[in-house]
Amino acid sequence: MIDLGAIHDFALATLGDDTSGHDFYHAQRVADWAVKFFVEDHGQVTAEQEAIMRAGGLLHDTIDDKVVDDVPGQIKKVEKLLTDAGFSAAEKDDVMDTIQHMSYSANLVHHYELSELGQYVQDADRIETLGAIAIARTFAYGGAKGHVLADPKVLPVKDLKDKASYRNNDNPSVNHFYEKIFKLPAQLNTPAARVEGEKRKEYMKNFLRTLNEETGLLNNPAFDLDKV
């Protein structure tokens, strides 16, 4: 019997104080969206499949260097947690492979092929980087990192080629939509997520159009929303 309660409590303890958009509620939504998309595409889900996706969603940011300092030590803790929670060796390996290789930055240089369940967790995380919640999380993260909201003199970087250039990018928060977020719908793996992703992309484009109408900060052709 798998104990998802222990997974829940570990994620809450690790992410509960985060103010950068990688909080526990984000992790909980990723778990929920992964299962929802899987059911939409397949009609049903087994208890084992749901447990793997929920564990992946809840734990995916608990080993991220944006959140924890000792990543190798945290990985060992999570591996033990999964074993103690009742996951088989194969199930644990599926969760660990997913959470270590699903992030956008991890796939900039090399594209990792995740398991089917891992793809649903990855898509759920990327859905959280699209739509209204993405707007909120983008500006929350930018504020936490000291980034300005927008600067018409600083244009989006066209190609962030590796994790270092991606993480060290201090551009204004609004540039993040052009540098990463608008690229995500084309990278979604699963049918249900792709439908949701396109809907959310249009919502964000409408938001940025309104932002520009109010401020004029996105008048440069580099911010042309018809080209994203």
Disulfide bonds with the S-S distance in Angstrom:
none
